[in-house]
Amino acid sequence: MATESQTPCLKSNWVSDDARLVNRASELTEQYLSGYSRKPNKDFHQAFVVVLTSLQVLTGFKPNAEIMICPN
């Protein structure tokens, strides 16, 4: 029988409408896209919203929570 992983996972359906989070996603998108000479055909803003929402949920909405990104 397979056991569930204890490692929290990002969920693609976790999307926040928190204005601070959405604004930060916009800032990250602009910063990321500024490195390109042509605009990629991907929605990086939505991806940043999902990642930031997941981080917010997985850290229990604690403003000073820490998270470690471990290598695979």
SVG drawing of the C-alpha trace seen along z (x, -y; Angstrom):
<svg xmlns="http://www.w3.org/2000/svg" viewBox="-11 -45 30 47">
<polyline fill="none" stroke="black" stroke-width="0.4" points="0.0,0.0 1.4,-3.4 1.8,-6.0 1.1,-9.7 4.0,-12.0 4.6,-14.3 5.9,-17.0 3.4,-19.7 2.5,-20.2 1.5,-23.3 -2.1,-23.0 -2.9,-24.5 -6.5,-25.1 -5.5,-27.3 -6.1,-30.8 -6.4,-33.8 -8.1,-37.1 -6.1,-38.8 -5.2,-42.2 -1.7,-42.1 -1.0,-38.7 -2.3,-39.6 -0.3,-42.8 2.9,-40.9 2.2,-38.4 2.0,-41.4 5.3,-42.7 7.0,-39.3 5.5,-38.9 6.9,-42.3 10.2,-41.5 10.4,-38.1 9.3,-39.3 11.7,-42.2 14.5,-39.7 12.9,-38.7 13.4,-40.6 10.1,-39.2 7.0,-38.5 6.5,-34.7 3.1,-33.2 2.5,-32.1 0.4,-33.5 3.1,-34.0 0.8,-36.2 -1.6,-33.3 1.3,-31.0 2.7,-33.4 -0.8,-33.8 -1.1,-30.0 2.4,-29.7 2.0,-32.6 -1.5,-31.3 0.0,-27.8 2.8,-29.3 0.3,-31.3 -1.9,-28.3 0.9,-25.9 2.5,-28.3 -0.9,-28.7 -1.3,-32.3 1.5,-33.4 3.1,-36.6 6.6,-35.7 6.5,-32.0 9.5,-30.4 9.6,-27.8 12.4,-25.7 12.7,-24.7 14.4,-21.3 16.2,-19.8 14.7,-16.6"/>
</svg>
